[in-house]
Amino acid sequence: MARTPRKQAESEIYHVVCRGVGRQDIFEDDVDRTYFLSALRDELASRNGETLAWCLMNNHVHLLLRMPLNELSATMRSVGSDYALYFNRRHDRTGHLFQGRFRSEPVETDAYLLTVVRYIHRNPVAGGLSRTCDYRWSSYRSYLGLPEPVGLTSCETVLSLLGGVDAFEQLHGEAGTGERCIDVDDDRRPLRDEEATLLARSLLGGMHPREVVSLPRPRRDEALRKLLSCRISVRQIERITGVSRGIVSRVRARAAGTER
């Protein structure tokens, strides 16, 4: 199936979201977060790109970037590849780290720019990581003149639109306008079998899902529980592993505490 072409922004400003495969965490600690931000900063510097806002959640990232579309794609490929290699090496892991290609949307108006900035900075509040927008792993603190981990954010565009820091803080205290931004949970379509196989290999440490059926029962059931924890259906697990639907269903029932 052909990929849908990305929409090009005349403003060259894009809201970008990338997430962990199977919604797994992509950051284990602050060392990981700092590495990701440093890799992004260095790549943007080499391509004359700007970061207007950002936020690192546990299993996904929001970015507001200004650069040409072709440079955006190259930047995200480079940063994603660099970070995945680093993460897998540091945490003794194999397989894909990110879920497919990153998502993006053009930001063409000043009003929507401010909507996206507020949306990104309020993500930790909505996700239960912080009671306020004053969250260390976002650009919110940079706008208040406080130090950030790697010196990534360009604040001038947003502050000039708002007229200063007081208006910036007021913007983030306001209720949402009802406008919808792209987010990590927007893509809820079922996985194709080839996508499910790639996801399964990542969850299983590189093991092909067809090997699961031959594992000893305890290891087999542990592998099935990992697959059931993500967006892979019972029938799809049966298809990609060769384990019968009845066995997969019983493992799911035991995991949920509902087996009779």
N, C-alpha and C positions, 0 to 999 in steps of 0.2 A: 504494500500500500504506500502510495506516494505521500511524503510529508507535506503538510499545509505550509505554504510560504509564509515567512514572517512579514508582518505589516511594518512598513517603513514609516518613520516619524519625520515630518518636515522639521520639527524642532530638534531632532537627533537626541531626544530624551526618552528613555525606556525604563519601565518598571519591570524588573527581572526577578523571577522566583526559581530556585532550584532546590530539590529535596532529596533526601536519602532514599535509596532503593527500599521498597516495601515500607516506607516511612520509618526506617531505622534511624537512630541517632547518627549524625555525621560529625559531632564534636563530643569527645570524652572529657575534655578539661580545657582550661584557659590556654594551655600551650597549643592545643589544636586550633583554638579560635584565633590566637595571635598569628599562627602560621598562615591560616587562610587569608586573613586581612593583609598580611605582609605580601603574600603572593599576588593578591588582587591589586594592592597599591603599586607594586613594581611593574606589573603588566600594564596597568592603566598609564603609568608614567611613560612607558615605552611607546604608547599609542596615542598620547595626548588626550586621554579620556579623563572624565571627571566623575566623582561620586558625590551626588547631592544628598543622598540619605542611604542608610543601611541598617539592617538588624539581623543578628545571628540568633536563631532559635535553636533548640536542641537537634531537630531533624530537618530543618530547612533554613533557607536564607532569603531575605528580601533585599534587593538593591535598587537604587534609583540612579541610573548612569546616563551621562551625556557623551555620545560619540556616534560616528557613522555606523549604520547597521552591520556592514561587513566587518568593521573593527570590533563591534560588540560580539559577534559570533566567534571571531578568532580569540578574543580575550577570554570568553567563558570556556571555550574548548581548552585553552592553555591552562587557565587557573584550575579548571576541573580535573584535568589530567595530572597536573603537578600535585594538587592536594590529595587526590586519590592514591597516588603512588606513595606520598609521604605517610598518609593515614594507614594504609595497609602495611607498610613497612614498620611503622612505629607500634602498631597494635597487633602485629603478627596475624594479619588478616589477608584473605584473597577474595577476588571477585569484584564486581561492580560496586561502587559506592553511591553514585547518584542514579536517580530514577530517570532514565531516558535523557533527552535533551532538555535544556532549561526552557522555561516558559517566559514570554515577554509580551508586553503591550506598549504601544506608543502613547506618549503623554504630550498632547498637542496644545492644551490651553493652560493659562495660569491658574484657573480655578481647579482644574483637575490635578495639576502639579501639587497644589497645596493639599488636596484631598489625599493624594498618594503619600505625601510626606507624613501627614497625620496618621494615616492608616499603618504605615511602616512602623512608626514610633509607638503606636498603641498596640502593636502585636504582642509584646510581652504581657501587657495588661490583660488582653483578651485570652492569651494562652495560660494565664495563671502564674507566670514567672515573676511578676512584679506588681505591686499595688499601684504604681505610678509609672509614667513614661521615663522616669529617671532610672534607666536600666543601663548597666555598664556596657553591655555588648550591643549598643546601637549608637547612632550618630546624634541622638537627642542631646547628650551632654556637650557635644562639640558646639552646638548652637547656643548653649548657655555660657560658652567661653571656658569650659572645663576641659582638662586634658583627656584625650582618647588614646586607646592602646597603641595605634601606629601612625596617627596623623594622616587620615585618609580623606576627610570630608571637606568639600568646598561649600561653605555656608552662604556666600555672597548673594547668589541668585535668589534664594528663598527669603533671606532677611531683607533684601531690597524690595521684594514684592510686598512684604508684610510691614515694612517700616521700622523693624527693630526687634529686639529680643522680647520685649513685653508682649508685643502682638503674637510672637511665635508661641510663647507660653499660653496665651489666651486661646490660640488656635487649638492647642492640644487639650485644653480643658473643655472645649465645646463638644456637644453631642455630634455624632456622625450625620452627614447630609443625606444618607440613603443611597449615595452613589456606590457602586460595587467595583472593587478592584480585583484583579486576579489574585488567587491565593493557592496555597498548597493543596487544598482539598477540592479544587474545582473539577479536576479530571476524574470522574467516577465511572468511566466506561469499563466494561470487563476487559481483562487482559487477554490478548491473543496467546495461543499456546507457546509460540516462540518467545514472547515476552515473559510468560510465566516460567518458562524453562530457564531463561537468563536470571530472573529473580530468584528462582529456587537454587541455582548454582551459587549465587551470592550468599544466600541464607545458609547453605550447607557447606560453606568453606571451599567452594570449587568443585565439590562432588557433583557429578551428573545425576539428575533426579532418577534416572533409570537404574541407578545402583542401589536405591533405597530398598527396593523389593527383596534384595538379596542380603540385607543386613540382619544380624541377630535381632530378635524382637525388641529388646529394650532400646537399642540404637535406632531401629526402624521407627518405633513410636516416637522417640525424641525428635527424629527428623520430620516426621509428619506433623508434630506439634508446632515446629518452627514454620512449616509451610502454611498451616492453618491460621497462624497469627497474622498473616498478611492478606492481600486481596485475591488469593487463589482459592477457588471454590472446591468443594469436595469432588465434584465430577472432573474438574480440571486436574486436580491432584491425581485422581485415578488414571487419567489419560497420560500424564507426563511421567508418572512413576511406575505404572503397572500394578500398583497396590489396589486391591479391590475396594469399591465404594463402601462396602459394609465395614471393612477394617478401618478405613479412614473415618467413617462416621462414629465408630466405637471409640476411637482415639479422641475425637472431638468431644464426645459425650463425657468421657472420663476427665478430660481437661476442664470441662465446664462443671463437673460434679453432678451431671444429670443422668449418668448411666444407670439403667435398671438391672 
